[in-house]
Amino acid sequence: MTVFMFPGLGDHYLDMGRDLYREFPVFRAELDRCAELLEPELGLDLRTVLFSAEPAEQKPAEGLDLRRMLGRDEREESAQEQRLNRTEVAQPALFAVEYALAKLWASWGVEPEAMIGYSLGEYVAACLAGVLSLEDSLTLVARRAKLIEASPAGRMLAVMLPEEELAGLLGERLSLSAVNGPEFCVVAGPAEDVQQLHDRLRVEGVVTRPVRSTHAFHSAMMRPLVEQVTALAAGLTLNAPTIPYVSNVTGTWITDAQATDPGYWAEHLVSPVRFADGLRELGDGRQLLEAGPGQTLSSLAAAVRGGSAGVVASMRHPLERRDDAEVLRQAQAKLAGEERTEAPDAGLSDTERTLTEIWAKLLPVDEIPVDVSFFETGGNSLLATRLLLRVSRAFDVELALRQVYETPTVAKLAAVIDARRSGTELAVDAASSETGSAERPRFQLPNGLWVTHQNEAETRHFYEDIFDHRTYAKHGITITDGATVVDVGGNIGLFTLFAHYEAKDVKVYTFEPAPPMFELLSRNVADHGVNATLINAGASDAEGTAEFTFYPRSSGMSSFHPDEAEEKHNLRTIIANQREAGAADEIDQLGAYAEELMDVRFEAIPFTATLRPLSAVIREQGIERIDLIKIDVQKSEHQVIAGIADEDWPKIRQMVLEAHDGDGRVARLTELLTGHGFTVLAEQDELYRGTDIFNIYATRGESR
């Protein structure tokens, strides 16, 4: 017996079903039909919003990228994605895709003997059951979506607590929006109330995750729409269902009286989605087929059932790079019993065995087959984030969230990990090799330049800081043709490249003490033909050596003066500032795992590094004039400046440095630079408000 499951909003994505539309005439005809019926309601052709003019290239990425760890794609939303994500468009689009997919399955002889929908998905079930005609279903969905779009915004929060415990925490303005599992609920309401609950639960150690949503669906905030939705439904023809389906409102089988009552459809709008109850009502003996984008319902079903047996997803997750047609064909094979499942312990490699142990601690199943998807065994995006962290610790490699979706089985993920560790495909992380000798990944910067790099998250951050915000070239700081530039704290060389491309015939002297970073710096300088002299040393006040603490996952915070507590404080503060600046949803999704992520980011490798005074290098290289010195050395700035001999100060025309203001250092550095004849400005970027990090800009009247 096959039960169709229809998802609600959340896992929809631009180009969902595009591959099905291209390859399967039945799907195309049904989607075309829906689009034509919806055009008078939407005032647009749904297909022009649902499908992009050209499918966006989905690029793989490396590194422990914060945005991906939070479940976000690496690309910013395009204008078309923003348009699709509007409730008044997203809901009709999702209905149309799910309806067309169900009709495609039916054309292959796979008819539902029962159905269950999640939120909007219940409307698809009702349509297929004959409660509403397709025309009336689309009218109701489109007009209901417009009413919601025009209503006040709200927020939703997933909470890992049982319904009984959560109920006492909601107060008057929050509502229970969904019950998805024994300890998996969703809360909805006004943004400030949701935030207060989130803050309270975080302190108490309860796992939460904001749900991507513009409104507080299935909450009291929808109550003002009840009369209008009732009136909409009353104006349509409602029939008793010809196929049984489970009600979101009751968590059990829909009755004829409910299905034909216009008030039921309004009650559906404000009642919690009792999806876990509905899954239990279906029992264990039924084949569950998710007929819609994403794989959330398959994951929830596997979690409630305690395993993935009898659960099949039809379409890819938004983060997967697979063709939807390929996913659908695999689903066909699985329904037909053609897929082979290996024994969970048959000939496991060491990597597979370790991965199996990690999965077993995260998933609600007793056995972990090596060829069954993480998400088909009860995993979800929150658990995938934890999986990444534990993989990073166990194997000393870093993966992107997308890779969990692309290679979601133990066997496939183990192959990716083994390749990373051997360097046969993608780079091993610098954390796994003090020499950093493996082939490194290359990355195209937004301005079109290619660089060899450590990880994409940091590279993007450095790029924005150096090229977009021009942090080291403002407040009168300039680089002109023929300039001589000293880059102290070169990292992978983005500022060195900036100087090279900022003007003609620029000569750069770059200091970088960490061997992994020096290797990347060397490659980038060679690839771009930069006129640079590279010094594999740290600049200081005397010749010698010192222990350098290198953080492979946060290389910009590596230091001769490590203070993990301070660095973690600074990172927490920066994240909080990002949240206030508008990245609340991304940051909040870290939830209770922020500290676990913090620990991973600050796992360190020590190096014994060479120290050189700047003036020693100036003498050796015969440097007569320095047009700009840039210093970014994580609390070593005072020692760097102390390494400049008195006779060399007149050679320096401009200086910009990042300074940590412990014990009044910024004031002392400002006074020192002023004493050497510079005009000095110290400022703190908004991103660093609450930390001790400042930028100091020093210029002389003469420049060239």
C-alpha positions in Angstrom: 0.0 0.0 0.0 1.5 3.3 -1.1 0.9 6.5 0.8 1.7 9.8 -0.9 3.3 12.5 1.4 3.0 16.1 0.2 5.5 18.7 1.8 4.8 22.3 2.7 6.9 25.3 2.2 10.6 25.3 3.2 12.3 22.9 0.8 11.1 24.6 -2.3 13.8 26.0 -4.6 14.3 27.9 -7.9 14.1 25.4 -10.8 12.4 22.7 -8.7 11.0 20.2 -11.1 12.7 21.8 -14.1 14.4 18.5 -15.0 11.0 16.7 -14.7 9.4 19.4 -16.9 12.1 18.8 -19.5 12.0 15.0 -19.6 8.5 13.9 -18.7 5.5 15.0 -21.0 2.9 14.2 -18.3 4.6 16.3 -15.7 5.0 19.1 -18.3 1.4 19.0 -19.4 0.0 19.1 -15.8 2.3 21.9 -14.7 1.4 23.8 -17.9 -2.3 23.3 -17.0 -1.8 24.6 -13.4 0.2 27.6 -14.7 -2.5 28.6 -17.2 -5.3 28.3 -14.5 -3.2 30.3 -12.0 -2.3 33.2 -14.4 -5.5 35.2 -13.8 -5.0 34.9 -10.0 -1.3 35.6 -10.0 -1.1 38.1 -12.8 1.9 36.2 -14.2 3.0 33.0 -15.8 4.1 30.8 -12.9 6.7 29.1 -15.1 8.6 32.4 -15.6 9.1 32.6 -11.8 9.5 28.9 -11.1 12.2 28.2 -13.7 15.2 30.5 -14.3 16.2 31.6 -17.8 19.4 29.6 -17.3 19.8 27.1 -14.5 22.2 28.5 -11.9 25.5 26.6 -11.8 25.9 24.9 -8.5 29.5 25.1 -7.6 31.1 22.8 -5.0 32.9 24.5 -2.2 35.4 23.6 0.4 36.0 24.6 4.0 34.1 25.1 7.1 31.9 27.8 5.8 29.7 29.4 8.5 26.9 30.1 6.1 26.8 26.5 4.9 27.1 25.2 8.4 24.0 27.2 9.1 22.2 25.6 6.2 22.6 28.4 3.7 23.7 28.1 0.2 26.9 30.0 -0.8 25.1 32.2 -3.2 23.1 35.2 -2.3 19.4 35.0 -3.3 18.8 36.2 -6.8 16.0 38.6 -7.6 14.1 35.6 -9.1 14.6 33.5 -6.0 13.3 36.4 -3.8 10.2 36.6 -6.1 9.6 32.9 -5.8 10.0 32.9 -2.1 7.1 35.4 -1.6 4.2 33.4 0.0 1.7 34.5 -2.7 3.9 32.8 -5.4 5.6 30.1 -3.4 2.5 28.3 -2.3 0.8 28.1 -5.7 4.1 27.0 -7.2 4.6 24.3 -4.7 1.1 23.0 -5.2 1.5 22.9 -8.9 4.8 21.0 -8.8 3.4 18.4 -6.3 0.2 18.0 -8.2 2.1 17.4 -11.5 4.4 15.0 -9.8 1.5 13.0 -8.3 0.0 12.8 -11.8 3.3 11.6 -13.2 3.5 8.8 -10.7 -0.1 7.9 -11.5 0.8 7.6 -15.2 3.3 5.0 -14.2 0.6 3.0 -12.3 1.6 4.3 -8.8 -1.6 5.5 -7.3 -2.0 6.5 -3.7 -4.1 4.3 -1.5 -3.9 7.0 1.2 -2.3 10.4 1.6 -0.9 12.8 4.1 0.1 16.4 3.5 2.1 18.9 5.5 0.4 22.3 5.8 -0.1 23.3 2.2 0.5 19.7 1.2 -2.9 18.8 2.6 -4.5 20.9 -0.2 -2.8 18.7 -2.8 -4.1 15.6 -1.0 -7.6 17.1 -0.9 -7.5 17.9 -4.6 -6.3 14.4 -5.6 -9.0 12.9 -3.3 -11.7 14.9 -5.2 -12.6 17.2 -2.3 -11.8 20.2 -4.5 -11.5 20.3 -8.3 -8.1 21.4 -9.6 -9.6 24.8 -10.6 -11.1 25.4 -7.2 -8.0 24.1 -5.4 -5.8 26.6 -7.3 -8.2 29.4 -6.7 -8.3 28.7 -2.9 -4.5 28.2 -2.6 -3.7 31.4 -4.6 -6.3 33.7 -2.8 -5.4 32.2 0.6 -1.7 32.9 -0.1 -2.5 36.5 -1.0 -4.3 37.0 2.3 -1.3 35.6 4.2 1.2 37.8 2.2 -0.7 40.9 3.2 -0.9 39.9 6.9 1.7 41.0 9.5 5.1 39.2 9.4 6.0 36.7 12.0 8.7 34.1 12.8 8.9 30.4 13.4 11.3 28.4 15.6 11.9 24.6 15.6 12.4 23.4 19.1 13.8 20.0 20.3 11.3 19.5 23.1 8.2 17.4 23.6 4.9 19.1 23.1 4.0 18.8 26.8 7.1 20.6 28.0 6.9 23.3 25.3 3.3 24.2 25.9 4.0 25.7 29.3 6.7 28.0 27.8 4.6 29.7 25.1 2.7 32.4 27.0 -0.2 34.3 25.4 1.4 35.4 22.1 3.2 32.3 20.9 1.5 29.3 19.3 2.4 25.6 18.8 2.7 25.5 15.0 3.6 21.9 14.4 4.4 18.6 16.1 6.9 16.7 13.9 8.2 14.1 16.3 8.3 13.0 19.9 10.8 15.9 20.7 10.5 18.0 17.6 8.0 20.9 17.6 7.7 24.2 15.8 6.6 27.5 17.5 5.3 30.5 15.7 4.3 34.1 16.6 5.6 37.7 16.7 9.3 38.1 16.0 10.1 39.6 19.4 8.3 36.8 21.3 10.0 34.1 19.2 13.4 35.7 19.9 12.8 35.8 23.6 11.8 32.1 23.7 14.9 31.3 21.6 17.2 33.2 24.0 15.6 31.5 27.0 15.9 28.0 25.5 19.5 28.6 24.4 20.5 29.5 28.0 18.8 26.3 29.1 20.7 24.2 26.6 17.6 23.4 24.4 18.3 22.9 20.8 16.5 25.4 18.5 16.6 26.4 14.9 14.8 29.2 13.2 12.6 28.1 10.4 12.9 30.0 7.1 9.5 31.8 6.9 8.1 35.2 6.3 5.0 34.6 8.4 3.9 32.7 11.5 2.0 29.9 9.8 -0.4 27.8 11.8 -0.5 30.3 14.7 -2.8 32.8 16.3 -1.4 35.4 14.0 -3.4 33.8 11.2 -6.7 34.2 13.3 -7.7 37.5 11.6 -7.9 35.6 8.3 -10.3 32.9 9.5 -13.5 34.6 8.3 -12.1 35.4 4.8 -10.7 31.9 4.3 -14.1 30.4 5.4 -15.8 32.6 2.9 -13.4 31.6 0.2 -14.0 27.9 0.8 -17.8 28.4 1.1 -17.8 29.8 -2.4 -16.4 26.5 -3.8 -17.7 23.0 -4.3 -16.5 20.7 -1.5 -17.0 16.9 -1.9 -16.4 13.9 0.4 -12.9 12.4 -0.3 -12.6 9.4 -2.6 -9.1 8.6 -1.3 -8.5 8.6 2.4 -6.0 11.1 3.8 -4.8 12.2 7.2 -5.8 15.6 8.6 -3.2 18.0 9.9 -5.7 19.4 12.3 -6.6 16.1 14.1 -3.6 13.9 13.2 -6.1 11.2 12.1 -8.2 10.3 9.1 -10.2 13.2 7.6 -13.9 12.7 7.9 -16.5 13.6 5.2 -17.9 16.2 7.5 -14.6 17.9 8.0 -13.6 17.9 4.3 -16.9 19.5 3.2 -17.0 22.1 6.0 -15.7 25.5 4.9 -14.8 26.2 8.5 -12.4 23.3 8.5 -10.1 25.0 6.0 -10.0 28.1 8.2 -9.3 26.0 11.2 -6.5 24.3 9.3 -4.9 27.7 8.9 -4.6 28.4 12.6 -4.1 24.9 14.1 -0.8 23.1 14.6 0.3 20.6 12.0 0.0 17.2 13.8 2.3 15.5 11.4 3.9 13.0 13.9 0.4 11.9 15.0 -0.5 11.5 11.3 2.5 9.3 10.7 1.7 7.1 13.7 -1.9 6.8 12.4 -0.6 5.5 9.1 1.3 2.7 10.9 4.4 0.9 9.9 3.1 -1.4 7.2 2.7 1.2 4.5 5.1 2.4 1.8 5.6 6.1 2.1 6.4 8.1 -1.0 7.3 11.8 -0.7 5.8 13.5 -3.8 7.4 17.0 -3.7 10.7 18.9 -3.5 13.2 18.2 -0.7 13.2 15.3 1.6 12.0 16.7 4.9 9.0 14.5 5.2 11.0 11.4 4.5 13.4 12.4 7.2 10.6 13.0 9.7 9.0 9.7 8.7 12.3 7.8 9.2 12.7 9.4 12.6 9.2 8.5 13.8 9.4 5.0 12.4 13.0 4.4 13.6 14.4 3.7 10.2 14.2 4.3 6.5 12.6 1.1 5.4 9.5 1.8 3.3 10.3 5.6 2.9 11.1 7.0 -0.6 11.8 10.6 -1.7 10.9 11.7 -5.2 12.9 14.9 -5.6 16.3 16.2 -4.6 17.0 18.4 -1.6 17.8 22.1 -2.5 21.5 21.6 -1.6 21.9 18.5 -3.8 23.4 18.9 -7.3 21.7 15.9 -8.7 19.2 16.0 -11.6 15.6 15.7 -10.3 14.9 13.2 -13.1 17.8 11.0 -11.7 16.3 11.2 -8.2 12.9 10.3 -9.5 14.2 7.2 -11.5 16.0 6.0 -8.4 12.8 6.4 -6.5 11.1 4.3 -9.1 13.7 1.6 -8.7 13.4 1.7 -5.0 9.6 1.3 -5.1 10.1 -1.6 -7.4 12.5 -3.2 -5.0 15.4 -3.1 -7.4 17.8 -1.3 -5.2 20.3 -3.4 -3.3 21.0 -2.7 0.3 24.3 -4.0 1.7 24.6 -5.5 5.2 25.6 -2.7 7.6 28.8 -4.4 8.7 29.9 -6.2 5.5 33.5 -5.4 4.8 33.6 -1.9 6.2 36.7 0.2 5.9 38.0 2.0 8.9 36.5 5.3 7.7 33.1 3.7 7.1 33.2 2.1 10.5 34.0 5.4 12.2 31.3 7.2 10.2 28.8 4.5 11.1 29.6 5.1 14.8 29.1 8.8 14.4 25.8 8.3 12.6 24.6 5.9 15.2 25.0 8.6 17.9 22.9 11.1 15.8 20.2 9.0 14.3 17.2 7.2 15.8 18.0 3.8 14.2 19.7 0.6 15.5 21.5 -0.3 12.2 23.2 2.0 9.7 23.3 0.5 6.2 26.3 2.0 4.3 24.2 2.7 1.1 21.2 4.4 2.6 20.9 8.2 2.8 21.5 10.0 6.1 18.2 11.8 5.5 16.3 8.7 4.8 17.4 7.4 8.2 16.0 10.3 10.2 18.7 12.9 9.5 17.9 16.6 8.9 19.8 19.8 8.3 20.4 20.4 12.0 21.8 16.9 12.5 23.8 17.3 9.3 25.5 20.3 10.8 26.4 18.3 13.9 27.6 15.5 11.5 30.0 18.0 9.8 31.5 19.0 13.2 32.0 15.4 14.3 33.5 14.4 10.9 35.9 17.3 11.2 37.1 16.2 14.6 37.2 12.5 13.8 39.0 12.7 10.4 40.7 16.2 10.6 39.0 17.2 7.3 36.4 19.8 6.6 33.4 19.3 4.4 30.6 21.6 3.2 27.0 21.0 4.1 26.3 20.5 0.4 28.6 17.5 0.3 26.5 15.7 2.9 23.5 16.1 0.5 25.6 15.1 -2.5 27.1 12.0 -0.9 24.6 11.2 1.9 25.5 7.6 2.5 28.2 6.2 4.7 29.9 4.6 1.7 29.9 7.7 -0.5 30.8 10.1 2.3 33.6 7.8 3.4 35.0 7.9 -0.1 35.0 11.7 -0.1 36.8 11.8 3.3 39.4 9.3 2.1 40.0 11.3 -1.0 40.4 14.5 1.0 42.9 12.8 3.4 44.9 11.4 0.5 44.8 14.5 -1.6 43.8 12.5 -4.7 40.8 14.7 -5.5 40.3 17.8 -3.3 42.8 19.2 -0.9 43.5 17.9 2.5 43.2 20.6 5.1 46.3 22.2 6.4 45.3 20.7 9.8 46.3 17.3 8.5 49.7 18.2 7.2 52.3 20.5 8.7 54.0 20.8 5.3 50.8 21.6 3.4 52.2 19.8 0.4 49.0 18.4 -1.0 47.3 20.0 -4.0 45.1 22.8 -2.9 41.7 23.9 -4.2 41.4 26.9 -6.4 38.7 29.5 -6.1 37.5 32.3 -8.3 37.1 35.6 -6.5 34.0 37.7 -7.3 36.2 40.0 -9.4 37.2 37.1 -11.7 40.7 36.4 -10.3 41.6 32.8 -9.4 43.5 32.0 -6.2 44.7 28.9 -4.4 43.3 29.0 -0.9 42.7 27.4 2.5 38.9 27.5 2.7 36.2 29.4 0.9 34.6 31.0 4.0 37.8 32.9 5.0 38.7 33.7 1.4 35.4 35.4 0.8 35.8 37.3 4.1 39.3 38.5 3.2 38.1 39.4 -0.3 35.2 41.5 1.0 37.5 43.2 3.5 40.3 44.0 1.1 38.7 44.4 -2.3 35.1 45.4 -1.6 35.5 47.5 1.5 39.1 48.6 0.7 39.9 48.5 4.4 43.6 49.1 3.7 43.1 51.8 1.1 40.9 54.5 2.6 41.2 57.6 4.7 43.9 58.9 2.4 45.8 55.7 2.0 46.7 55.2 -1.7 48.8 52.9 -3.9 50.2 54.6 -7.0 52.2 53.5 -10.0 55.7 52.4 -9.1 54.9 52.1 -5.4 56.8 49.9 -2.9 54.5 48.1 -0.5 55.3 46.0 2.6 52.6 43.4 3.5 53.2 42.2 7.1 50.8 39.3 7.7 50.3 38.1 4.1 48.1 35.0 4.7 47.3 33.6 1.2 48.3 36.9 -0.4 45.0 38.7 -1.1 46.4 42.1 -0.1 49.5 41.5 -2.0 47.3 40.8 -5.1 45.3 43.9 -4.3 48.4 46.0 -4.3 49.6 44.4 -7.6 46.4 45.1 -9.4 45.7 48.6 -7.8 48.5 50.3 -9.8 51.3 49.6 -12.3 54.8 48.4 -11.5 54.1 47.9 -7.8 56.8 46.1 -5.8 55.7 44.1 -2.7 57.6 42.6 0.2 55.4 40.1 2.0 55.9 38.5 5.4 54.1 35.3 6.3 55.3 32.9 9.1 53.0 29.9 8.8 54.3 27.3 6.3 50.8 26.3 5.0 49.9 29.9 4.3 53.3 30.7 2.9 52.9 27.9 0.4 49.5 29.3 -0.8 51.0 32.8 -0.8 53.9 31.6 -3.0 51.5 29.9 -5.5 49.2 32.9 -5.8 52.1 35.4 -6.3 53.6 33.1 -9.0 50.3 32.5 -10.7 49.6 36.3 -11.0 53.1 37.4 -11.9 53.4 39.7 -8.9 56.7 41.5 -8.5 57.1 40.3 -4.9 59.8 39.2 -2.5 58.3 36.7 0.0 59.7 36.3 3.5 58.7 33.1 5.4 59.0 34.8 8.8 57.2 37.0 11.2 58.2 40.6 11.5 59.3 41.5 15.1 61.6 43.7 17.1 64.6 41.3 17.0 66.1 38.3 15.1 65.1 34.9 16.6 62.4 32.3 16.7 59.1 32.0 18.5 56.2 29.5 18.7 53.4 30.5 16.4 49.9 29.1 17.0 48.2 28.4 13.7 44.4 27.8 13.4 43.8 26.0 10.1 40.1 26.8 10.2 40.5 30.4 11.3 43.9 31.2 9.9 43.3 35.0 10.2 43.3 34.6 14.0 46.6 32.7 14.1 49.1 34.4 16.4 52.4 34.6 18.2 50.3 35.7 21.3 47.4 33.2 21.3 44.6 33.8 23.8 41.8 31.3 23.0 39.4 32.9 25.4 39.8 36.3 23.9 39.7 35.1 20.3 36.4 33.2 21.1 35.0 36.3 22.7 35.9 38.3 19.6 34.3 35.8 17.3 31.2 35.6 19.4 31.0 39.3 19.4 31.5 39.5 15.6 28.7 36.9 15.1 26.4 38.9 17.4 27.2 42.1 15.4 26.4 40.2 12.2 23.1 39.2 13.7 22.2 42.8 14.5 23.2 43.8 11.0 20.6 41.6 9.5 22.0 38.1 9.5 19.8 36.9 12.4 18.3 33.9 10.7 21.7 32.5 9.6 23.3 33.1 13.0 20.5 31.7 15.0 20.4 28.5 13.2 23.7 27.6 14.9 21.7 27.2 18.0 23.2 25.1 20.8 26.1 24.0 18.6 27.8 27.4 18.4 30.3 26.4 21.1 31.0 23.0 19.4 31.7 24.9 16.2 33.9 27.4 18.1 36.0 24.5 19.5 36.5 23.1 16.0 37.5 26.5 14.6 40.2 26.9 17.3 41.9 23.6 17.1 45.5 24.6 16.7 48.8 23.5 15.1 52.0 25.0 16.6 54.9 26.0 14.4 58.4 27.3 15.4 58.6 30.5 13.2 61.5 32.7 12.3 61.4 36.3 13.4 63.0 39.2 11.4 63.0 43.0 12.2 61.6 45.1 9.4 64.8 47.2 9.3 66.9 44.1 8.8 64.9 43.3 5.6 65.0 46.9 4.5 68.8 46.9 4.7 69.1 43.5 3.0 66.8 44.4 0.1 68.2 47.9 -0.3 64.8 49.5 0.1 65.0 53.3 -0.2 61.3 54.2 0.0 58.2 52.5 1.4 55.0 53.9 0.1 52.8 51.8 2.3 53.2 49.3 5.1 50.2 47.2 5.9 50.3 45.3 9.2 47.8 42.7 10.4 49.5 40.4 12.8 47.1 39.6 15.7 48.5 41.5 18.7 52.1 41.6 17.5 51.8 45.1 15.9 53.8 46.8 18.6 56.7 44.4 18.1 56.6 44.9 14.4 56.8 48.7 14.7 59.6 48.3 17.3 61.6 46.6 14.6 61.8 49.7 12.5 65.1 51.6 13.2 65.0 55.4 13.6 66.9 55.9 10.4 64.2 54.0 8.4 61.1 55.9 9.6 61.6 58.8 7.1 61.4 56.3 4.3 57.8 55.3 5.2 55.1 57.4 3.6 51.9 55.6 4.8 51.0 52.9 7.2 47.8 51.1 8.0 47.5 48.5 10.7 45.0 46.5 12.7 45.6 47.0 16.4 44.3 45.3 19.5 43.5 47.9 22.2 44.6 45.9 25.2 46.1 48.2 27.9 45.7 51.3 25.8 47.8 50.1 22.8 45.8 52.1 20.2 46.5 55.4 22.1 50.2 54.5 22.4 50.6 53.5 18.8 48.7 56.7 17.7 51.1 58.8 19.8 54.2 57.0 18.4 53.1 57.4 14.8 52.2 61.1 15.4 55.7 61.6 16.9 57.2 60.3 13.6 55.3 62.9 11.7 52.2 61.1 10.6 48.6 62.3 10.6 46.8 59.5 12.4 43.2 58.2 12.4 42.0 55.3 14.5 38.6 53.8 14.0 36.6 50.7 14.8 34.5 49.0 12.2 30.9 48.3 13.2 31.5 44.6 12.7 34.1 44.7 15.6 32.1 46.8 18.0 32.5 45.2 21.4 35.9 43.8 20.7 39.4 45.4 21.2 40.1 45.5 17.4 40.7 48.8 15.7 42.3 50.0 12.4 44.9 52.8 12.5 45.6 54.9 9.4 48.8 57.0 9.2 49.7 59.3 6.3 52.2 62.0 5.6 51.5 65.2 3.7 53.7 64.0 0.8 52.7 60.9 -1.2 53.1 59.7 -4.7 
